Amino acid sequence: MGRQIRVPGAVLVALLLAAATGCSGPIAPDGGDPKASAPAGSSPTAAPKSPKAPNSPGDDAKPAGGDVLPGMVTAAVARTQLAALEVAPVGTMAGYSRDKFTHWAQQGNKCDTREVVLGRNGTGVTRDAECKAVSGNWKSLYDGVVVTDAGKMDIDHMVPLAEGWRSGAAGWDSARRKAFANDLTHPQLLAVTAASNRSKGDQSPDLWQPPDKASWCQYGRAWTTVKSTYGLTVTEPEKKMLTTMLDTCAS
């Protein structure tokens, strides 16, 4: 007859309670460390990934070859978009304020929309611990100027906030205005020289065109796509100038 092992009653009760309440950790088949029995490549204790920041740039937010803006369409598609836009007179600026378009929004890792665009449109960009660009090279689409100081670059809204307001955004809620002001997916934001951005102001294409005509094809496609995406209106002179810009495209 085998030798019996006596287990003290208090210890037995404690073990039974732990099993009943699930307080003990998972037990591996061999009684060892549960991590050791996990399938290869798994990470039982890994923390879940943080959710992606709203409107944060993924692969679909990176410019395609030859373009400096994301979400660009061909000239043919842009012409179709332009033909479908509602033509209307210039709207009122009553009630407008830039503060009604929240910018620049945080995009994660201490980076706001401005810094994301600087990183996307530049080459060799380095950032400090607060995500501020401290070095890099940027070529401004509007005037072809090359800049090495991030402080001399502005982030331009392709369709300016004020232009958006008078062509339909006055009727939007705050969430849609914020999306419009921080759109990293469509061709709405790009880094350009401060001088060219301030020369443009809030003017539409019939009133201001990039001085570097080599950029007109991209400019016309981008402006048209943003207005189409957000259902904004165009004026007759604006539509005519956009047609001229699209006519500079090779196809």
Secondary structure as UniProt FT lines:
FT   HELIX           9..21
FT   TURN            29..30
FT   HELIX           34..37
FT   TURN            40..41
FT   TURN            44..45
FT   TURN            54..55
FT   HELIX           59..61
FT   TURN            65..66
FT   TURN            70..71
FT   HELIX           75..84
FT   TURN            94..95
FT   HELIX           98..100
FT   TURN            109..110
FT   HELIX           113..121
FT   STRAND          122..127
FT   TURN            129..130
FT   STRAND          133..139
FT   TURN            141..143
FT   STRAND          146..147
FT   HELIX           150..152
FT   STRAND          153..157
FT   HELIX           161..166
FT   TURN            167..168
FT   HELIX           169..171
FT   HELIX           174..181
FT   TURN            187..188
FT   STRAND          189..193
FT   HELIX           194..200
FT   TURN            201..202
FT   TURN            205..207
FT   HELIX           213..215
FT   HELIX           216..230
FT   HELIX           236..246
FT   TURN            247..248
//
